[in-house]
Amino acid sequence: MESGSLLRKISVVSGVVAGGVALASCGQETSGAAGDQSSTPSTPQVSPISPCELVTAAELKEATGISFNEGQKRGPVCDFATADYASTASVSTGLDTVADHLDTKKITISGAEAVQGQPPEGDQCLVDVPLGSDAPVEMLNTAISEVDPADRPCEIATAIAEKALASLKD
């Protein structure tokens, strides 16, 4: 069978299925009056707290032993870099950052449950701390990148999260 013929058959079948779905939904009654639905958006909200307010370069040095330049705000993220830009740290508020492809484990930070994620190379670590809708931010994220695995990046990312959590509680 030629590929053009196969594509036409797939297009026809797709059209029939789409048409069937559209017809099946016709005539369906819906109950309720206009305005019954909540107007609350289903998209995540950006936190009003600036991530650069959560930790300073001095607090990062105290927590990690690494000297960082002052943080640069980039949207919901505050990025910190070492003087030579060899390593970076970040603090953000909002969505989870620990991806499925990372090696993850559950941890506790200052009484809060968290998830720590690290790639197999071991030169970075991300920590997500879900705080809930009653907290000033729903999710706190910290990360450290481009560090020697021997320096234990997950311990560094966790120490940064502890500092940021302390700022949220103040």
Secondary structure, DSSP 4 states (H G I P E B T S, - for coil): --HHHHHHHHHHHHHHHHHHHHHHHTT----S-TT-S----SSPPPPSS-GGGT--HHHHHHHHS---PPPEEETTEEEEE-TTSS-EEEEEESS----TTSEEEEEEETTEEEEEEE-TT-S-EEEEEE--TTSSSSEEEEEEES--GGG-HHHHHHHHHHHHHHHHH-
